[in-house]
Amino acid sequence: MKTQRTVIVTGASQGIGACLVKTFLERGYHVVATARSMEKSGFQASKQLALVEGDIGEASTAKTIAATAIERYGGIDMLVNNAGIFFTKPFPEYTAEDARKLFSTNLYGFVYLGQLVVAQMLTQNEGGSVVSITASLADHPIAGVTASVPMITKGGIETISKNLAMEYAKDGIRFNTVAPGTVDTPLHQDHPKDFLRTLSPMGSISDAQEIVDAVVFLAEAPHITGEVMHVDGGAHLGKW
């Protein structure tokens, strides 16, 4: 049995992803960090950290990521599906290309890499953990936030995670999701903070570390599976 666990983090170049990489490294994990471009992250490859560049929506990228983890570190213990794109438009204005981009990164990225990770975890026969980042908006929409098509993908990730949690419960492979509200990341750098604070009843904005702490908790919690953990200042509770 390996003494050091290995985690794959997607969307690892900035924001929540970069914070995930730093936190897992601090906790002693081997980390395989992947994004379209890892250059801007400032991370340097090391014995503990492997960097993989590529489009997560391509099956070939998923193969490279999984192969890197297995060849460098002897297996895969955890996967954090953090890579995702998000933008808002009135429903009739979403284009076919918008849908293609959203489905490719958010859904195909989950499926292609997830299949390889689960197959490897079954081979290892030691269980495992998959945590995915979704969104509080997926099942608790906010009037005026026109995110219908992106939320198809986030809702889909929550649904498949629950189904996989049941499918692989007896194998000890756990699937959970973290559903953030508004998080202070580059994604919202052009949005007024005063407006962002209105999107939760607590009138607050999460920082990336709060989301990471929730991910780490679920990744390491041995008896939690099929869970959706909301980190959204109470937005999922309803009207405010």
Beta strands, then each sheet from edge to edge (+ up, - down):
strand 1: 6-10
strand 2: 30-35
strand 3: 49-53
strand 4: 78-81
strand 5: 128-133
strand 6: 173-180
strand 7: 183-184
strand 8: 206-207
strand 9: 228-231
sheet 1: 3+ 2+ 1+ 4+ 5+ 6+ 9+
sheet 2: 7+ 8+
end
